Amino acid sequence: MYKITALLYTLSLSFVIFSQEMQPITNTVDFEKNLKDAAEKIQSVESNFRQEKFMKVFSEKMVSTGMFCYRKPNKISLQYDKPMQYTVTINDDKLQTVTGGKKTTVNLGSNKMMAQMRGLIEASMIGNISALGKEYDLQYFQSDSEYFVRISPTSKAVKAYIKEIGITFDRRTMEVRRLRMAENNDDYTDYIFINSQYNTLQSDEKFTVR
């Protein structure tokens, strides 16, 4: 249980509040197909990101910046540069954090819930919604410029750690613009992705876990 909580806290993911102009998507079959087709074309992602964490106990949001990298299959790296340098790396069943030269490694494969959370994180960050199973309720919305997907866990085990995820896509390119995941009604974290580049990584160097 501690490892699951630590994973969620470390990655600081949270749910998206969508704007009032968003309307439900009626043709969900076509939309799901378009999302799946777009995700299947992604072999890797490199993107700057801004993380804004909101917690009820603090009066101001906590802001961090860094570089997000992804490469198929199952490889994620969050390299924070401000306000402090640290790295979170997922490589298959291994999760490693590095802070001030100190490394902590967790085996995600040894716990079914941890493995499920890894899949949820990966699917959310690249928009691969088709990879999610029946443990999640999906709702789709649209505006003139964006699509929004709300992901609500149906499993009590998952809901104990995460209430809701929201992903905002650029309507024209189907790129993930923003990600938010809520642990509860009061605490959530936004990721805003900037200058994303796709299918540029040619090696696993950024995802090394030792």
C-alpha positions as CSV (number, residue, x, y, z in Angstrom):
1,M,0.0,0.0,0.0
2,Y,2.8,2.4,0.8
3,K,4.5,1.8,-2.6
4,I,1.2,2.6,-4.4
5,T,0.8,5.8,-2.5
6,A,4.4,6.7,-3.1
7,L,4.1,6.1,-6.8
8,L,1.0,8.4,-7.0
9,Y,2.7,11.1,-4.9
10,T,5.9,10.9,-6.8
11,L,4.3,11.3,-10.2
12,S,1.8,13.8,-8.8
13,L,-0.9,13.1,-11.3
14,S,-4.4,14.5,-11.1
15,F,-7.8,15.1,-12.7
16,V,-8.9,17.7,-15.4
17,I,-11.7,20.4,-14.9
18,F,-13.0,20.9,-18.4
19,S,-14.5,24.3,-19.5
20,Q,-18.2,24.9,-19.7
21,E,-18.0,25.2,-23.5
22,M,-17.3,21.4,-23.7
23,Q,-20.1,19.3,-25.1
24,P,-20.5,15.5,-25.0
25,I,-19.3,13.6,-28.1
26,T,-22.2,11.7,-29.6
27,N,-20.3,9.5,-32.0
28,T,-18.0,7.8,-29.5
29,V,-17.1,4.9,-31.8
30,D,-15.4,7.1,-34.4
31,F,-13.7,9.2,-31.7
32,E,-12.3,6.1,-30.0
33,K,-11.0,4.9,-33.3
34,N,-9.3,8.2,-34.1
35,L,-7.7,8.2,-30.6
36,K,-6.5,4.6,-31.1
37,D,-5.1,5.4,-34.6
38,A,-3.2,8.4,-33.3
39,A,-1.8,6.6,-30.3
40,E,-0.6,3.6,-32.5
41,K,1.5,6.0,-34.5
42,I,3.4,7.2,-31.5
43,Q,6.7,5.4,-31.0
44,S,8.3,8.1,-28.7
45,V,7.6,11.5,-27.2
46,E,9.8,14.3,-26.0
47,S,8.2,17.3,-24.5
48,N,8.8,20.1,-22.0
49,F,6.3,20.2,-19.3
50,R,5.1,22.5,-16.5
51,Q,3.7,20.8,-13.4
52,E,1.3,22.7,-11.2
53,K,0.3,20.9,-8.0
54,F,-2.6,22.1,-5.9
55,M,-3.1,21.0,-2.3
56,K,-5.8,22.2,0.0
57,V,-3.3,22.6,2.9
58,F,-1.3,25.1,0.9
59,S,-2.4,28.6,-0.2
60,E,-0.3,28.6,-3.4
61,K,0.2,26.1,-6.1
62,M,3.6,24.3,-6.4
63,V,5.2,24.8,-9.8
64,S,7.9,22.5,-11.3
65,T,9.3,22.3,-14.9
66,G,11.2,19.6,-16.8
67,M,11.3,17.2,-19.7
68,F,8.9,14.3,-20.3
69,C,10.1,11.4,-22.5
70,Y,8.3,8.3,-23.6
71,R,9.3,5.3,-25.7
72,K,7.4,2.2,-26.6
73,P,7.0,-0.1,-24.9
74,N,6.5,0.9,-21.2
75,K,9.2,3.5,-20.9
76,I,8.6,6.9,-19.2
77,S,11.0,9.5,-17.9
78,L,10.2,12.7,-16.0
79,Q,13.4,14.8,-15.7
80,Y,12.6,17.8,-13.4
81,D,15.0,20.8,-13.5
82,K,13.2,23.4,-11.4
83,P,12.8,24.2,-8.6
84,M,15.1,21.2,-7.9
85,Q,16.6,18.5,-10.1
86,Y,15.3,15.0,-9.8
87,T,14.2,12.2,-12.1
88,V,11.4,9.6,-12.2
89,T,12.0,6.7,-14.6
90,I,9.7,3.8,-15.5
91,N,11.3,1.0,-17.5
92,D,9.0,-2.0,-17.9
93,D,8.5,-3.3,-14.3
94,K,11.0,-1.0,-12.7
95,L,10.4,2.5,-11.2
96,Q,13.4,4.5,-10.1
97,T,13.6,8.0,-8.5
98,V,16.9,9.9,-8.3
99,T,17.2,12.9,-6.0
100,G,20.5,14.4,-5.0
101,G,22.3,11.4,-6.3
102,K,20.3,9.0,-4.2
103,K,18.4,6.3,-6.1
104,T,15.3,4.4,-5.0
105,T,14.0,1.5,-7.1
106,V,10.6,-0.2,-6.9
107,N,9.5,-3.4,-8.6
108,L,6.1,-2.6,-10.2
109,G,5.6,-6.2,-11.4
110,S,5.5,-7.6,-7.9
111,N,2.2,-5.9,-7.2
112,K,-0.9,-6.2,-9.4
113,M,-2.1,-2.7,-8.4
114,M,1.3,-1.1,-9.1
115,A,1.3,-2.7,-12.5
116,Q,-2.2,-1.4,-13.2
117,M,-1.2,2.1,-12.1
118,R,1.8,2.0,-14.5
119,G,-0.5,1.1,-17.4
120,L,-2.9,3.9,-16.4
121,I,-0.1,6.5,-16.2
122,E,1.3,5.4,-19.6
123,A,-2.1,5.4,-21.3
124,S,-2.9,8.9,-19.9
125,M,0.4,10.6,-20.8
126,I,0.3,9.6,-24.4
127,G,-3.5,9.4,-24.9
128,N,-3.6,5.7,-25.5
129,I,-7.1,5.3,-24.0
130,S,-7.8,2.1,-25.9
131,A,-5.2,0.4,-23.6
132,L,-7.4,0.9,-20.6
133,G,-9.6,-2.0,-19.5
134,K,-13.1,-2.3,-18.1
135,E,-12.0,-1.0,-14.7
136,Y,-12.5,2.5,-16.0
137,D,-15.5,4.6,-17.0
138,L,-14.8,6.9,-20.0
139,Q,-16.6,10.1,-20.9
140,Y,-15.8,12.2,-24.0
141,F,-16.3,15.9,-24.6
142,Q,-15.4,18.4,-27.3
143,S,-15.1,22.1,-28.0
144,D,-14.1,23.9,-31.2
145,S,-10.4,23.4,-30.5
146,E,-10.1,20.6,-28.0
147,Y,-11.2,17.1,-27.0
148,F,-11.5,16.1,-23.4
149,V,-11.5,12.6,-21.9
150,R,-12.6,12.0,-18.4
151,I,-11.4,8.7,-16.9
152,S,-13.1,7.5,-13.7
153,P,-11.9,4.2,-12.0
154,T,-14.7,1.8,-11.2
155,S,-12.5,-0.5,-9.0
156,K,-12.7,0.3,-5.3
157,A,-9.0,-0.5,-5.0
158,V,-8.0,2.1,-7.6
159,K,-10.5,4.7,-6.4
160,A,-8.8,4.5,-3.0
161,Y,-5.8,6.2,-4.5
162,I,-7.1,8.1,-7.5
163,K,-10.5,9.7,-8.0
164,E,-10.4,10.9,-11.6
165,I,-8.1,11.6,-14.6
166,G,-8.7,14.1,-17.3
167,I,-6.8,14.5,-20.6
168,T,-7.1,17.4,-23.0
169,F,-6.3,16.8,-26.6
170,D,-5.6,19.2,-29.4
171,R,-8.6,18.7,-31.8
172,R,-6.6,19.0,-35.0
173,T,-3.5,17.0,-34.1
174,M,-4.8,14.7,-31.3
175,E,-1.8,15.6,-29.2
176,V,-2.1,15.6,-25.4
177,R,-2.0,19.2,-24.3
178,R,-2.8,18.8,-20.6
179,L,-3.1,16.0,-18.0
180,R,-4.7,16.2,-14.6
181,M,-5.2,13.5,-12.0
182,A,-7.1,14.0,-8.8
183,E,-6.4,12.0,-5.7
184,N,-9.5,13.5,-4.0
185,N,-11.8,16.5,-4.3
186,D,-9.1,19.0,-3.1
187,D,-5.7,17.8,-4.3
188,Y,-4.7,17.5,-7.9
189,T,-1.8,18.2,-10.3
190,D,-1.8,19.6,-13.8
191,Y,0.8,18.7,-16.4
192,I,0.9,21.1,-19.4
193,F,2.9,19.7,-22.3
194,I,4.9,22.2,-24.5
195,N,6.8,21.8,-27.7
196,S,6.1,18.1,-28.0
197,Q,8.2,16.1,-30.5
198,Y,7.1,12.7,-31.7
199,N,9.1,9.6,-32.9
200,T,12.5,11.3,-32.4
201,L,14.0,9.0,-29.8
202,Q,16.2,6.3,-31.3
203,S,17.5,4.6,-28.1
204,D,16.6,3.7,-24.5
205,E,19.4,5.8,-23.0
206,K,17.0,8.2,-21.2
207,F,15.2,5.2,-19.5
208,T,18.1,3.4,-18.0
209,V,17.4,2.0,-14.5
210,R,20.4,0.7,-12.6
